[in-house]
Amino acid sequence: MSLHLARPDLLHFVPYSSARKESAPSAVMLNANELPWAPYAGGDGLNRYPDPQPSALLARLAQIYGVTPEQLLVGRGSDEAIDLLIRGFCRARQDAIVISPPTFGMYRVCAQLQGAEVVEVPLQACDGFALRPQALIDAALARSAKLVFICSPNNPTGQLASREAILAVADALDERALVIVDEAYVEFADQPSLSEAMPGRSNLLVLRTLSKAFGLAGARIGSLIGSPAIIAFLRGLMAPYPLSAPSVAAALEALSDTRTEAFSGHLAQIKAERKELAERLQAHPEVIRVWPSDANFLCVQWRDACAVAAHLAARGIIVRDLSRYPGLSQCLRLSIGTSAENAAVLAALAAEECA
Ligand SMILES: Cc1ncc(COP(=O)(O)O)c(C=O)c1O
């Protein structure tokens, strides 16, 4: 069932019992020390504590992700879910997680905060940053790691991991470790979510977010999809009221059927812009290579990344310097912007001193 991997001291943890959890909203609400009047600003209802896991949002996300509401934990971005997983499963100075750098930095940050060891199975540039399933399995078993994080598409390199490779890792670690597939960018890829493969695999979990393709980074809403037992356990460890009411309202509006067309249009536009920008950059004399991308960014290696970043910054264009990541020296990460923004990048790079 995989819940046996949780921290033993938390298995019988009694979660905080908030007023909103104890009783549903009613005509006269005197159970949460709120002010009884509508707020001075911000809209009706903001004087009340929000539902910790709003059923309408859970239902809509479950529908979009093709799972049940009981399989979903919704938190303050997928960042919160990463933190909860590590806090819930790793004992300080005893347990470990496995990651494949270069990858998203929060797995390591949360592990360090929790005092969990970070075991690395690096991706290799010479191999196109492909996942190394057997090395991941060996590392997880050798250290009895509790969690294996696989970022697919990987931030910051951009590629999807092979579905077969991920499932091979999950199957080999059944009952031994949880395998968490971070799909923050999956909407930009031409492959369905791995949540489809979850039936029969209680150690496979998926992270999703509204921060990327759904355009709601400021609302801070992300999800963890897993077995109902693991989700119920982690929900018990959450802050009492993790989701702010305005964020939930914005999410429900952004996810409504009326927005489907705009959503698909933006996805198609990002993919088209990604293709064009990649081709144009690859032809630039300062570019060594543009890594293939299944996400809404490009990882680009330059002859002199620092000079290019400074050149772009001087023209008001900020990109992410990746040189501190293993295997990514002289690399910059560029998010795909609007056509005008991408054109501005190309125009800046065409300027004389960058040629
Ligand atoms: C791979 C990956 N996972 C998770 C996150 C966190 O996303 P959220 O905004 O949902 O916390 C990010 C943010 O950049 C990311 O790149």
The ligand as an SDF file (V2000), in Angstrom:
LIG
                    3D

 16 16  0  0  0  0  0  0  0  0999 V2000
    9.5350   21.1120  -12.2840 C   0  0  0  0  0  0  0  0  0  0  0  0
    8.8280   22.0290  -11.3830 C   0  0  0  0  0  0  0  0  0  0  0  0
    8.0850   21.5120  -10.4150 N   0  0  0  0  0  0  0  0  0  0  0  0
    7.4030   22.2860   -9.5590 C   0  0  0  0  0  0  0  0  0  0  0  0
    7.4780   23.6590   -9.6590 C   0  0  0  0  0  0  0  0  0  0  0  0
    6.7390   24.4650   -8.6450 C   0  0  0  0  0  0  0  0  0  0  0  0
    5.5650   24.9020   -9.1990 O   0  0  0  0  0  0  0  0  0  0  0  0
    4.4190   25.5800   -8.3370 P   0  0  0  0  0  0  0  0  0  0  0  0
    4.2930   26.9570   -8.8390 O   0  0  0  0  0  0  0  0  0  0  0  0
    3.2190   24.7300   -8.5830 O   0  0  0  0  0  0  0  0  0  0  0  0
    4.8410   25.5410   -6.8970 O   0  0  0  0  0  0  0  0  0  0  0  0
    8.2500   24.2550  -10.6460 C   0  0  0  0  0  0  0  0  0  0  0  0
    8.3460   25.7050  -10.7510 C   0  0  0  0  0  0  0  0  0  0  0  0
    9.0610   26.2750  -11.5120 O   0  0  0  0  0  0  0  0  0  0  0  0
    8.9390   23.4090  -11.5380 C   0  0  0  0  0  0  0  0  0  0  0  0
    9.7120   23.8950  -12.5200 O   0  0  0  0  0  0  0  0  0  0  0  0
  1  2  1  0
  2  3  1  0
  2 15  2  0
  3  4  2  0
  4  5  1  0
  5  6  1  0
  5 12  2  0
  6  7  1  0
  7  8  1  0
  8  9  2  0
  8 10  1  0
  8 11  1  0
 12 13  1  0
 12 15  1  0
 13 14  2  0
 15 16  1  0
M  END
$$$$
